[in-house]
Amino acid sequence: MTYKKDTTLVHAGRRKAYTGNLVNPMVARASTIVFDSIAAQQNAEQHRNEYVDSYGRRGTTTSYAFKEAMCELEGAAACYLYPCGTAAITSCLLVFASAGDHILVVDSVYQPTRFFCDGTLSRMGVEVEYYDPLIGENISSLIRHNTRLIFLESPGSLTMEVQDIPAIVKAAQQHEVITMIDNTYASPLNLRPLDFGIDISIHSATKYLNGHSDIMLGVASANEQHATQLIDGSYELGHCASPDDVYTTLRGLRTLSVRMRHQAEAALDIAQWLERHELVDHVRHPALASCPGSTEFLRDYQGNSSLFSFVLNADSQNALAAMIDNMEHFALGYSWGGYESLILANRHFEDKRTTVPWQAAGPVIRVSIGLEDVDDLKQDLSLGLQRYKENL
Ligand SMILES: *Cc1c(COP(=O)(O)O)cnc(C)c1O
């Protein structure tokens, strides 16, 4: 039986085998898991990619519960857990790309993904080419005989360009190229990439899924065709996740929908309000027309999330410090998707964009809108922008 998403978020992963008579699964910590018999050990070996106890690295009931929930939410055949989102991304790339392959990676990709592509992957003989996030169906022209995979991230988590996912998937499928997407922005609530024909969907569960800025976790979900390679390859790399972090994320998942709805509504409200500010050149919120790819966003996504950026129309490091150093509610920090508001500013993109150089009169300010009152957040931003202006 399939449920609507809100119900799935409550039900998923709560099989009696994982919970006993408790509401939630237990935190099962383990390295060794002992077998009742030789036959039980053999059975575990034969079903090593299923939820059968064998060894701590393969997971415990806590991770089976979370994986089951993620597969249901993503519509996936299988998923694998990693100690953080970056490990999920690098592992998927390592597991599917080989020496001599050419891969296409979106130019607006999360910077640590780029570090890995330019570092380890290149050193291992994989040729990496960055494509314009707005390329759409023209991606066909970049596909070569040895193109192995396309790595998407949409919207790009800093400048927020939205990609034409169906057009890219169509071109990839015509050439038998694997597609992977960093789906952290949308969470499974706002985009189910596998429904669009994407082969592998990756999340930094550190962000919305956990939602409380207190753990790190990554998850990759695959369709039937790529499930075994994903699991076997990731297991070979030795990845596993802490049962405590998995439990915390499973707990976060229960409230994902209410958090997301509230934060998304507040984010859109604040983004529209910022559009009218004299210092704001334009707002990069994927649901607003000023964001490249907003048409595709409104077509493909179920909704927006709490993350967006805005570009200022004047540049000054001093003004930026005057603004950001004195914020009341927006803390300066990496990451996003937690219950608390965050802010981050970027003035230099030379090493972040190589195919489509970034041009703007002022810095890009990215905010993650938390669960605080919207009026308090607007006031904080308003006073911050006033300080910016006074220090230009
Ligand atoms: C944070 C982030 C990651 C990496 O996740 P970690 O859990 O911090 O390693 C990957 N992709 C995007 C878009 C992110 O924002």
The ligand as an SDF file (V2000), in Angstrom:
LIG
                    3D

 15 15  0  0  0  0  0  0  0  0999 V2000
   26.3590   20.3410    2.5410 C   0  0  0  0  0  0  0  0  0  0  0  0
   26.2290   19.8320    1.1710 C   0  0  0  0  0  0  0  0  0  0  0  0
   26.8520   18.6530    0.7890 C   0  0  0  0  0  0  0  0  0  0  0  0
   27.7880   17.8970    1.6740 C   0  0  0  0  0  0  0  0  0  0  0  0
   27.2160   17.4030    2.8040 O   0  0  0  0  0  0  0  0  0  0  0  0
   28.0490   17.0870    4.1310 P   0  0  0  0  0  0  0  0  0  0  0  0
   27.1020   16.2340    4.8830 O   0  0  0  0  0  0  0  0  0  0  0  0
   28.3380   18.4090    4.7670 O   0  0  0  0  0  0  0  0  0  0  0  0
   29.2960   16.3900    3.7270 O   0  0  0  0  0  0  0  0  0  0  0  0
   26.6270   18.1940   -0.4860 C   0  0  0  0  0  0  0  0  0  0  0  0
   25.8640   18.8640   -1.3530 N   0  0  0  0  0  0  0  0  0  0  0  0
   25.2680   20.0080   -1.0250 C   0  0  0  0  0  0  0  0  0  0  0  0
   24.4360   20.7080   -2.0400 C   0  0  0  0  0  0  0  0  0  0  0  0
   25.4380   20.5350    0.2340 C   0  0  0  0  0  0  0  0  0  0  0  0
   24.8740   21.7110    0.5530 O   0  0  0  0  0  0  0  0  0  0  0  0
  1  2  1  0
  2  3  1  0
  2 14  2  0
  3  4  1  0
  3 10  2  0
  4  5  1  0
  5  6  1  0
  6  7  2  0
  6  8  1  0
  6  9  1  0
 10 11  1  0
 11 12  2  0
 12 13  1  0
 12 14  1  0
 14 15  1  0
M  END
$$$$
